[in-house]
Amino acid sequence: MPLKIAISLGDFTGIGPEVALKALARLLPECTASFVLIGDVDRTLALNEQLGARLPVSRPGSSGVNGRVEISNPSSHPLPQDLAPGAPAAARAAVAWVRAGATGCLRAQYSALVTAPVNKESIIRAGVPFVGQTELLSGIAATERTAMMLLGQDDRGRWLRVVLATTHVPLKQVAERLTGPVIEKAIELAAEACQLLGLPRARIGVCGLNPHAGEGGAMGTEEITTVGPAVLAAQRRHIEAVGPLSADALFYYAYRGDYDVVVAMYHDQGLAPLKLIAFERGVNWTLGLPFVRTSPDHGTAYDIAGKNQANPSSMESAIRLAIQLAGRTGQSTASGTGSF
């Protein structure tokens, strides 16, 4: 049997459902995977018609239908008809759909999970404790050994891959959150990701925290006390890690191909360069989970939701990567049959 990829549709008042349907319309003719959309049934079917996507979406309980695309709602209640952008009902539903997808992966019902964008502020306003989808999925999977990798290529096929040592942390708290074990974990997961991607090597460049990687302690000591020892610990485990290096130079060298992955110390240090070269094609991949999870590297874009203006390229890349990884890691009884 081919791979079965679950796609949680995210905040329905954002662009998640739109980019998911558009991406599938592009991908369905060229892959053998099947898909399960997790979201509101009637709204999704209506949007499919509105966009002219013409996806053969099967309703729940349809008899005699062996469709490539199914729609499933873990809740028995549909969303209300009139929803303002970021409405609490949509935010709570988006979290429930992510949970359902992750649970299905843990039960081996799905080969991988692709998550459409949710809005952190809307979720918190709706009364749901929330840091991010990465942290939510780590909790569901009962593991702390996870990290965010963001990856994408420019229009000339040049890749940038970034693993974050810390994720959704206020800048003033980054230094205290950076510990040797945290950085070592990010380096280890970066090296493992290179293997899962089938890269011929795993050369990891590790950023310093401070400007110019601390200038030998003149601009901060974290490179001496924390980052450097973590790199040495990784090297002792035969990981080809180099650093701490000044981030402003390291990204240039990684972009030209000297390094396969950059380990960044905090969110914007890593994501600003990645989005500069791959804003429309970037993918977020959660490393370390017991199942494959990817997502597009953009938000809910409430300002263009419902206007048929959203670019599905990042979602398409996220689905492609999920299929590739699920095939490589044997997430199906017919491992690899869903690959491109």
N, C-alpha and C positions, 0 to 999 in steps of 0.2 A: 504493500500500500504506500502511496505517496505521503510525504510529510503533511501534517495538519498544523497550520499556523493560526494562533489566536491573535486577534487585533482588538484591544479595548479602545473604544471610540472616543474616550476623553470627555472633556467638557463640551456638551452639545451646543452651548451658546457660543463656542469658539469654532475654529476651523478644522478641528480634528476629524469629525466625520467626513467633511468635504475632501480633505487630502487623502484620507483612507480610501474612499470610493474612487477618486481619480487615479490614485496609484495602482489600485487593483485593476482598473480598466486597462491600464498600460501593461501590467505584468501578466495578467491571466492568459493571454494567448501564447506566451513564451515559457511558461513553467508548468510543472506537473503537480505542484503542491495544491492542497485545498485549504480553505480559509474559514474561520469562524469569527464573525463580527460580534463583539460583545457590547450591546447597547440597546437603546430603545428601538423596538421592532418597527412600529408604524412610522416613526419619524425617519428612520434609516431608509425604509422602502420608499417613502415619499421623496427624500433627498436624492435617492438613486434615479428616480424619474425626472426630478427637477433639473439635475445636472446633465441628464442625457447619457449617463454612464452605461446604461443598459447591462448592468451586471446581473447574471442569473442567480439572484439571491433567493434561497429557500426559506420559507417561513417555518417557525418551530412547529413540529408535529405534522409537517407535510408528508403525506404517504406517497410512496412510489416515486419520490424525487431523489435522484442521486446527484445533487448539485455540487459544484466546486466551491460555492460560497453559501454559508449558512449564516443566519442571524439568531442570536440568543440573548435573552435578557434574564439575568439571575434574579431580578425582582419581578414580582407579579403585578407591580403597579407601573403603568407607563408614566412618562414625564408629563407635567401639566402643559397645556397648549401654549400659553403666553409666558415666555421666560425672558427676563431682561438679561443682558450680558453678565455673567458671573452669578446668576441666581443660585441661592443655596441648594435648591432641589437638584440642579444640574451638577453642582460641585460634589454633593454627597453621592449622586449616582456615579459620577466619574471614578470616585474612589472605590465604590462597590464593584465596578466593572474591572478595575485593575486587580482587586482582590480575587475576583472570580477567575480571571485569566491565570493568575499565579497559582491558585489552588488547582486549577485544571492541569497546569504543567507539572506540579508536584505529584499529581495522581496519574501522570503519563497519558492524560487525555489529549494533550496538545504537545507538539514537537518544540514549539517556541512561542514566546509572547512578544508582540509589538504593541507598545502603548502610545496612543495618541496624546497630544498635550493636555495637561490639566493646569489649573491656575492656583498657585499656592495661596495667594491672598484670599481668593474666593472660598477655598476649602476651609481655611482658618476662620473666616467670617461665618461660615456655615456651622461652626462649632465642632469641627473635626481636628483633633491634634495632628499636625502634619509638618514635616520638615522638607520632604521631597519624595519622589517616587522611588529613588534608589534606596532611601532609608526605609520606606514602607515595605518594599519587596524584601529587603534584608531581614526585617522583622518577621514577615510571613514565612520566609525560608529558615528562620532561626539560625542565622549566621551573621557574624560580624566581619568575616573576611571577604569584604566586597570593596570595590572601587569603581569609580566612573571613568570609562574611557570615551573620549570624543575623537572621532576620526572622520576624515574626508579628504577629497582630492580636488585640485584645481582643474581648470579646463584643459590643462596640458598633461593631466594624469599624475601630477606630483602629489604625494600623500603627506599628510601630517596626522600623527596619532599622539594623543595627549592623555595621560592618566593623572588624576587629581589626588594628591595626598590628603587634602581636606576638601570638603564640598561646600555645603550651604552654611558657611560660618561667617559671622561678621568679621571684617578685616582686623579689628582691634583684638579679636580672640584667636587669630590664626597662630601666632607664635606659641601660645600656651597649649594649643591643641596638637601642635607638631611634636611628636615624640619619635624616638628611634624605631619602636615597633610599628608605628603608623607609616613611616616612610619606607621601612623595609617591606611591609605588606604591599605598598603601592609598586615598589620595584619588582617584587616577586610576581605579582599579578600581571604587570606589564610584560615580563618575560614569558609567562604562560600564554598571554594573549597572542604573542608573536607565533608561538607554536600552533595555537588553534587557528590562526589565520593562514597557516602554511607558509610563513615567510622563511627564507633560507637562513636568516640569522636573527638575533635578538640583541641588538646593541642599544642600550638604554642610556639616555642623557638625563641627568638629574639636575634640576634647577636649584640654585641657592634661594634663600628667602629674601635677603636684603639686596640693595643695589650693588652691582659688581661682586656678587656672591660674598658680601661682607668686607671686602678689602682687607683680608687677613685679620679681621676683628675690629677694624677701625670704624666700620658701619654696622656692627652687630656681630654677635658671637654664635648665633644659631648654626652657622655653617661649620664651625669648629666643634661645638658641643653636641650637635644633633644630626645634621644632615651628613656631614663627612663620615662619622662612625657608622651610620646606616648604610652608606655606599660601600664602605669597607666590609661590613658584615655580609652584604650581598655578593661582593666579589669573592669572599671566602667560600661561598656556596656555588662558585663557578658561574655566576651571572655576570655578563659583560656590561657592567654598569660603570659610568664615568660621571664624576662630579664631586662636590657641587660646582656648577658652572653658572656664570652670569646669564640670566634668562634672556637678556636682550641680544646676546650673541648666539646662544644655544639654539633658539628657534630658527635662526638663519641657517645654521649648519644642519639642523634636522630637516628643514625644508628642501635643502639641496641633496639630501639623501645620506648624510654621514651617520645619522642615528635613525633607528626604526621607531622608537617611542621616546617621548619626552615625559618625565615625571615632574609635574608642576606642584608647587607648594600650596597654592590656593586657587580658588575658582577663576577669577578674572586673569590671573597670570597665565593660565593655560587656555582659557576659552577665547580671549580676545584675538590671539594669533590664528587659532583654528577657524574662527568665524570670518576672519579677514579673507582667507583663501577658499573657504568651503561653506559659506553662509547658507546657500540653497541646497547643498548636498550633504551636509554634516550629519553624522549619526551618533547617538548616545548609546553605548553598550555597557551594561552592568557586568563587570567582571566578578567572578567568584561565586555567583549563584549556582544552585544545582540544576538550573535550566537556563536556556538562552533567552535573554531579554534585550531588545533594542527599542529605540524610539527616535523620532525625528528630533533634530537639534533646534527647535524653535518653540515658541509659546502658542497661546490660544488665539492671539491676534483678533481680539474682539472687534476692532475697528473695521475689519474687512469680512467678518463672518456673515454668511448668508448672501454674499454678493458675487459668488462664483469667481473670485479673484485670487484665491489661494494657490500657491505653487506647490504641487505635490512631490517635487523632486527629493526633498529630504525624507519624506515618508517612503517613497519608492526605494531609496537607498537603504533605509532601515529594514524594510521587508526583504530586500535582496540579501542583506547581511544575515538576517535571521535564518533565511533558507540555507545560505552557505554554511553557517555555523552549525545549524541543526543537522545538516547532512554530514559534516565532519565529525561531530561529537556523538553520532549514533543515537540521536534522540527519537529515532523511529525504528520500528521493527524491520523496516526495509531501508536501512541507513543509506542515505545519499541519493535515493531515487527521486527526491524532490529538488535536487540541485539543478542549477541552470546548465 
